[in-house]
Amino acid sequence: MIITSKLLACTLAGLVLSTGLALPAFAQKIGAPAPPAATATTGDVDFGDDSGQWPKDTECDDSRFTGTGMATEMDDSAIRKDATDCSAAFAKGTITLKDTGTAPADIAIATPIDAINFGDDTSEWNKDGECDDPRFQGTGSASELVDADLMKDATDCKAAYEKGTITLKDTGTTTADTPVDINNTDIDFGDDSSEWSKDGECDDSRFDGTGMASEMDDSAIRKDATDCSAAFAKGTITLKDTGTTTPVATTDVDFGDDSSQWSKDGECDDPRFTGTGAASQLLDEDKLHDATDCKAAFTAGTVTLKSDGTAVPVVASGDIVFGDDSGEYNNDQECDDPRFEGTGVASEPVVENRMHDATDCQAAVTAGTATMKAGETNEAAAFDYGTDNSKYANDGECDDKRFVGTGMDKKLLEEDVSNDATDCRTMVESGALSIIPVYDPAYLAGAPYDSKGINFGDNTSEYANDDQCDDPRFQGPGTASTLLDGDLRHDRDDCKKAYEAGTVILID
């Protein structure tokens, strides 16, 4: 770490050979590092251990500190990894923590990492390499912080905290011991009817964390309220799935009635639910008609509402697969699926709504105001290669940017999309090309897509909110025809909407 020290070490090493003197401090740097020491603390300062490259050389290499006891060259790799040297220098008063610059006796470092409740990763900006939790500050924090991200960027913030590039703000310290107001959550903790209730451990298997019992089963779901609510308030447990997304309370679910022929048979037959307590065969006609069974299973935790309530195919008379309700015009009392025709169908249904207006179309079919067109199927639409109207058609190269492979032309123009059908089809059939998935109707039929893991950025592009994605990291029919680097991560709402609708994919 110190160039002059290394040169001096070499000179003195020669003296060692002639005098027989030992130089343990310099030998430490030249040889293998000492084994890690136990974690060292002085007051509220967490010095870490001795696992760095230069431990016990009488110089502090931890870049969080400053002073005459520091090495002249440092990097962040030694943060909390030179405990013996730094704690000794700190005790002598030859170093202080950089951020405060105060005398050693007055210095207090941020809370030890094990005491901090970092929360979960449900922020829109999670895992982007910056800490977005407004409780923190430092070079590892994002430039813009909002309260909506409080305790919702755990991975980034924990990594930055471990590196020492962020600290907890004085007014924003939230540790594992800081109470959480459980009255401001939607969690249904249930009651204390479990045989293990009020034993100081949470036995409800929907949760995990240090406050949980070592052995659990589903029989205690919603039956250990006192223990689990207390642990959740302390921050020693979180909900398993996302850390914050809370189970729906039974009071928020309309279970309907018991008019199904399969009601009260011990299985939930309502197709809105999924889980071990659901029947193996679910029919749409039983929707909202198996209340007793489904409520019992839901309370026991053996069924949950499906993630979007509609995404699993709905089967009606004639085995028509209506799809889901993710289309733009769902639940408007008109069938917008272009596979159907009749008085109950929209006048100009578009391909994007194929298999995505299930409730309306099923109602129309049941009422006799819609029928499936001749030749239509329950599958996504076939790919449309288009025409040969490109001036480069039939030249042996595919000029349509919807494809990828060795048979593609070098320069691809927007005007050639869907206009080089013969070349592109021939090469796909030969195996030289393939359809980029986002352009295939089968991909669109799989929407909506989960966008939680993507950093869409902000809305500062001059083309924001124009219903086209202008971010050059994306590709697909939902993007603008011209994409500029200046719009990278600056068209959040348009790109997020298009991604979830299945009209763009992330390519970078």
C-alpha angles and dihedrals in degrees: 000000000000114000094200090049091053092051091048089048091058092049093049091045087065090053089053091060092052099039103030092233120152122231105192096167095055093039086059093064096041095047132047117309118261117261115271115278124219115278110283125212131178112189105313096338116110105209094176119208142304098265094116126108095254108037123156097014092122092251125098111234097178105116092210088079136065135193144084091302093064129102112251093235122044143161134188093260089085096054108133089355103097100058102151096050096041097045090050093049091044091052090050091050094240092121135036134185111273100226098058102025088202129139114283094251091059099045122110121177123212119282115292109268095243090060095055121095100214092182119211142305101262095117116114086235099048121141095013095123095259129092109239097179107115091214088077136067136188142080091305092060124096115256091240120046126185131188091238088074096054108135091354105102101060102151095050095042096046091050092049092046091051089052091049094238093121136036133190113266114245091243098038105053109141113173134176087269095052109107120244116213100240089189087071093058131080094226116135102212091179120204141307099261094120117109087233097050120135094015094122094257130091111238097179105115093210087080137060136189141091091304093063128105114254092238125038142165134185093260090084096053108133089355104096100058101150096050096041097044090049093049092046091051090052091048095240093121135036133184110275104230102057106345093249112027100109130217115255113254116237089241089065094055124084102214093180120206141311099255094119115110086232096052120134094014094122095258129093108239097178107115091215089076135069135188143081091303093059124096116257092238118046124189126195090229088070094058108129091358106098100060102151096049095042096046091050092049092044092051090048090050095239093118133035133186110268112261096255098014093233113042097100112085116263116221121208137166113322090024092273111170103217094184119210142311100256095113123114094248102038121148095017094122091253128095110239098177108116091214089076136068135189142082091301092057125093114257094242111021113184129219091245088070095053107133090354104099100061102151096049095043095046090050091050093049091048090049091048094242094113136041132180113262118250111271095017120128141191090260129096116271119280117257114268111221091187126208140314095249096122115108085230094054118133094015094122094256129092111237097179111107091211088083136066132199146078095305096064124116115243097239118047122193129200090231091064095059107121090000104095099058102148096049094045096043092049092052094046090052090049092051095244092112139030133196114258100245097236091062093052113094089223089066092051090050089061094062143152097069126197110252099177095109096053127092102218092178120211141315100252096116113113085230095054117134095018092120092250126098108238098178108113091215088076134072133193145077090298094065127093116259091242119046122191129198088228089069095055107134091354104101100062104154097044094047095044091051092048093046093052090046091053097242096115136034130200111252100171 
